[in-house]
């Protein structure tokens, strides 16, 4: 399995790991997942609503590749509103646990000016390793 690393000397991670040492297996590289519904339209108006749909899309893509949420080793979160993300941490934590449980891969949050779909507020890009 993958080994989560908490590095001494760094601030305690909350909701992410400092590093993940991937075990032997098959790598799965996910394309960016936004809150697109099956028809391609963005679902949800708030960042939390969109994160919920995007996280569900990540799990759907993982499942299609033969992987599971606990196989994620890295997740990059792109958002068009870091302030909205910060103010929604409690709700986002609930949504995270709904889709990923208490599994926390290496995570980065990046604020961006815009995403490809103008209605999108969040996009998730992940890497998984299937043991």
VENVEN-V954203 format. One record per residue. N is the residue number from 1. RES is the residue in three letters. SS is DSSP state (A for helix, B for strand, O for the rest). PSI is psi in degrees with one decimal (* if undefined). Layout:
BEGIN
<<N;RES;SS;PSI> <N;RES;SS;PSI>>
END
This chain:
BEGIN
<<1;UNK;O;174.9> <2;UNK;O;147.0> <3;UNK;B;121.7> <4;UNK;B;135.8> <5;UNK;B;127.6> <6;UNK;O;109.6> <7;UNK;O;123.8> <8;UNK;O;143.9> <9;UNK;O;-11.3> <10;UNK;O;155.7> <11;UNK;O;146.4> <12;UNK;O;128.1> <13;UNK;O;138.1> <14;UNK;O;111.0> <15;UNK;O;15.8> <16;UNK;O;168.6> <17;UNK;B;149.6> <18;UNK;O;-40.3> <19;UNK;B;159.4> <20;UNK;B;125.1> <21;UNK;B;111.7> <22;UNK;O;131.5> <23;UNK;O;172.9> <24;UNK;O;145.7> <25;UNK;O;-159.1> <26;UNK;B;126.6> <27;UNK;B;140.9> <28;UNK;B;120.8> <29;UNK;B;114.6> <30;UNK;O;138.5> <31;UNK;O;159.8> <32;UNK;O;130.7> <33;UNK;B;119.9> <34;UNK;O;-166.7> <35;UNK;O;35.6> <36;UNK;B;130.6> <37;UNK;O;177.7> <38;UNK;O;-25.6> <39;UNK;O;-0.9> <40;UNK;O;-8.1> <41;UNK;O;147.2> <42;UNK;B;133.5> <43;UNK;O;129.5> <44;UNK;O;146.3> <45;UNK;O;-24.9> <46;UNK;O;162.7> <47;UNK;A;-40.1> <48;UNK;A;-46.1> <49;UNK;A;-43.4> <50;UNK;A;-37.7> <51;UNK;A;-40.6> <52;UNK;A;-48.4> <53;UNK;A;-44.7> <54;UNK;A;-42.0> <55;UNK;A;-40.2> <56;UNK;A;-38.3> <57;UNK;A;-36.3> <58;UNK;A;-48.0> <59;UNK;A;-40.1> <60;UNK;A;-44.4> <61;UNK;A;-41.7> <62;UNK;A;-47.1> <63;UNK;A;-42.9> <64;UNK;A;-28.5> <65;UNK;O;0.4> <66;UNK;O;17.9> <67;UNK;O;173.7> <68;UNK;O;163.6> <69;UNK;A;-34.3> <70;UNK;A;-1.4> <71;UNK;A;-10.2> <72;UNK;B;131.5> <73;UNK;B;-20.5> <74;UNK;B;142.2> <75;UNK;B;125.3> <76;UNK;B;126.6> <77;UNK;B;118.2> <78;UNK;B;132.0> <79;UNK;B;148.1> <80;UNK;O;-1.7> <81;UNK;O;87.9> <82;UNK;A;-41.0> <83;UNK;A;-41.7> <84;UNK;A;-37.9> <85;UNK;A;-50.1> <86;UNK;A;-44.0> <87;UNK;A;-9.0> <88;UNK;O;16.8> <89;UNK;A;-41.1> <90;UNK;A;-49.6> <91;UNK;A;-37.6> <92;UNK;A;-35.7> <93;UNK;A;-41.3> <94;UNK;A;-44.0> <95;UNK;A;-41.6> <96;UNK;A;-50.9> <97;UNK;A;-32.9> <98;UNK;A;-40.5> <99;UNK;A;-36.0> <100;UNK;A;-1.8> <101;UNK;O;-141.0> <102;UNK;O;27.4> <103;UNK;O;123.0> <104;UNK;O;103.1> <105;UNK;O;-176.5> <106;UNK;B;126.5> <107;UNK;B;139.6> <108;UNK;B;141.1> <109;UNK;B;123.6> <110;UNK;B;128.2> <111;UNK;B;132.5> <112;UNK;O;156.6> <113;UNK;O;-39.0> <114;UNK;O;162.1> <115;UNK;O;169.3> <116;UNK;O;-48.1> <117;UNK;O;117.7> <118;UNK;O;-24.9> <119;UNK;O;-12.7> <120;UNK;O;136.0> <121;UNK;O;-14.8> <122;UNK;B;145.7> <123;UNK;B;134.9> <124;UNK;B;130.3> <125;UNK;B;119.4> <126;UNK;B;161.1> <127;UNK;B;134.4> <128;UNK;B;157.8> <129;UNK;B;119.2> <130;UNK;B;119.8> <131;UNK;O;*>>
END
